[in-house]
Amino acid sequence: MATVQEIKELNQGKMNKSLDVFRVDMASVRAGRATPALLEKVMVDYYGTPTPVNQVANVTVPEPRTIIIQPWEKDLAKEIERAIMKSDLGLNPNSDGNVIRLNLPQLTEERRKELVKTVHKKAEDARVVVRNLRRDANDAIKKAEKAKEMTEDDAKKGVDEIQKLTDSVMKEIDSILANKEKEVMEV
């Protein structure tokens, strides 16, 4: 027998997870400046295991358009270079054998607009996930009401609480989207 509170807490956890995934997704979108988050999805073959770059090297940003990667093991430099070239970042690594430098070129206006479209699509995907979670929670509440596990009033209150939760998560998605869009369009 699931109570409204249990359904709401379960749903809140799932919505927060989807929000976290969206945040990470937004951080990995390249804006005008360098950030270590750009490399979060770049995987290096580390002794047969795909491993994120930041777990096998120090990643620093000394200047707004430069990322420096210092592998912890010297022989990983070539692997890291290969992984960056294969990624969809469109960056060419420069290596001296010990340190890998990534210089981020200035984004063109056309590329910025493309990135904004990509960011909007990712935001819409996140919204769809949240709406699906809301629908699942509402279905669980209606099911519990039909099975006489909760009263009609409790069910109505639960649906309202789920809607409030959904609205707050949607607002957060919109806020993250607006910040990222501003960051991408910044020259």
C-alpha positions in Angstrom: 0.0 0.0 0.0 1.7 3.2 -1.2 0.8 6.5 0.4 0.9 9.8 -1.4 4.0 10.8 0.6 5.8 7.6 -0.5 4.9 8.2 -4.2 5.9 11.8 -4.0 9.3 11.0 -2.4 10.0 8.3 -4.9 9.1 10.7 -7.7 11.1 13.6 -6.3 14.2 11.4 -6.2 13.7 10.4 -9.8 13.1 14.0 -10.9 16.2 15.2 -9.0 18.3 12.5 -10.7 17.0 13.6 -14.2 17.8 17.2 -13.2 21.3 16.2 -12.3 21.8 14.4 -15.6 20.5 17.5 -17.4 23.0 19.7 -15.4 25.9 17.4 -16.4 24.7 17.4 -20.0 24.6 21.2 -20.1 28.1 21.4 -18.5 29.5 19.2 -21.3 28.2 21.5 -24.0 31.0 23.7 -25.2 30.3 27.4 -24.8 32.8 30.2 -25.5 35.2 29.4 -22.6 37.2 26.4 -21.5 36.0 24.3 -18.6 37.1 20.8 -17.3 33.5 19.7 -17.6 34.0 19.6 -21.4 36.0 16.4 -21.0 33.6 14.6 -18.6 32.2 12.4 -21.4 35.5 11.7 -23.0 36.5 8.1 -22.2 40.1 6.8 -22.2 40.9 3.1 -22.5 42.6 2.6 -19.2 43.9 -1.0 -19.0 40.9 -2.2 -20.9 38.3 -0.2 -19.0 36.7 3.0 -20.4 37.5 5.7 -17.9 36.8 9.5 -17.9 39.8 11.7 -18.6 39.5 13.5 -15.3 40.1 10.1 -13.5 43.4 9.4 -15.2 44.8 13.0 -15.4 44.8 16.4 -13.9 42.6 18.8 -15.9 43.2 22.5 -15.4 42.1 25.7 -17.2 44.9 28.3 -16.9 43.3 30.6 -19.5 39.7 31.1 -20.8 40.4 29.2 -24.0 43.0 26.6 -22.9 42.6 23.3 -21.2 45.8 21.5 -19.9 45.7 17.8 -19.3 48.5 16.2 -17.3 48.2 12.3 -17.4 49.2 10.6 -14.2 51.0 7.9 -16.2 53.1 9.1 -19.1 52.0 6.3 -21.5 48.4 7.5 -21.2 49.1 10.7 -23.1 48.6 9.0 -26.5 45.4 7.3 -25.3 44.0 10.6 -24.1 44.9 12.3 -27.4 43.1 9.5 -29.3 40.0 9.7 -27.1 39.8 13.5 -27.6 40.1 13.2 -31.4 37.4 10.5 -31.4 35.0 12.7 -29.3 32.5 15.0 -30.8 34.3 18.1 -29.3 36.0 19.0 -32.5 39.3 19.8 -30.8 42.9 19.0 -31.8 45.1 18.1 -28.9 48.7 19.4 -28.8 51.1 17.1 -26.8 54.7 17.3 -25.8 54.6 13.8 -24.4 53.9 14.9 -20.8 51.2 17.5 -21.1 48.3 17.8 -23.5 47.0 21.3 -24.4 43.6 21.9 -25.9 43.1 25.3 -27.5 39.4 26.2 -27.9 38.9 28.3 -31.1 36.5 31.2 -31.0 32.9 30.0 -31.9 31.4 31.4 -35.0 27.9 32.9 -34.9 26.5 30.0 -36.9 28.1 27.5 -34.5 26.6 29.4 -31.5 23.1 29.2 -33.0 23.7 25.4 -33.6 24.7 25.0 -30.0 21.6 26.9 -28.8 19.4 24.5 -30.8 21.2 21.5 -29.3 20.8 23.0 -25.8 17.1 23.5 -26.4 16.7 20.0 -27.6 18.4 18.6 -24.5 16.2 20.8 -22.3 13.1 19.5 -24.1 14.3 15.9 -23.6 14.7 16.6 -19.9 11.2 18.0 -19.7 9.8 14.9 -21.4 11.5 12.7 -18.8 10.0 14.8 -16.0 6.5 14.8 -17.6 6.7 11.0 -17.9 7.7 10.7 -14.2 4.7 12.9 -13.4 2.4 10.7 -15.4 3.8 7.6 -13.7 3.2 9.1 -10.3 -0.3 10.2 -11.1 -1.1 6.7 -12.4 0.2 5.2 -9.2 -2.0 7.5 -7.2 -5.1 6.7 -9.3 -4.3 3.0 -9.0 -4.1 3.3 -5.2 -7.4 5.2 -5.1 -9.1 2.6 -7.3 -7.9 -0.2 -5.0 -9.4 1.8 -2.0 -5.9 2.3 -0.5 -6.4 6.0 -0.3 -9.4 8.4 -0.3 -10.5 10.5 -3.2 -9.3 13.7 -1.3 -5.9 12.2 -0.6 -5.6 11.2 -4.3 -6.5 14.8 -5.4 -4.1 16.3 -2.9 -1.4 13.9 -4.1 -1.9 14.8 -7.8 -1.7 18.5 -6.8 1.6 17.9 -4.9 3.1 16.0 -7.8 2.1 18.9 -10.1 3.8 21.4 -7.8 6.9 19.2 -7.7 6.9 18.9 -11.5 6.5 22.7 -11.9 9.5 23.4 -9.6 11.7 21.0 -11.6 10.5 22.5 -14.9 11.4 25.9 -13.6 14.8 24.7 -12.6 15.3 23.2 -16.1 14.3 26.5 -17.7 16.7 28.4 -15.4 19.6 26.1 -16.3 18.7 26.4 -20.0 18.6 30.2 -19.9 22.0 30.4 -18.2 23.5 28.0 -20.7 22.0 29.9 -23.7 23.4 33.2 -22.3 26.8 31.5 -21.9 26.8 30.1 -25.4 25.8 33.3 -27.1 28.4 35.4 -25.1 31.2 36.5 -27.4 
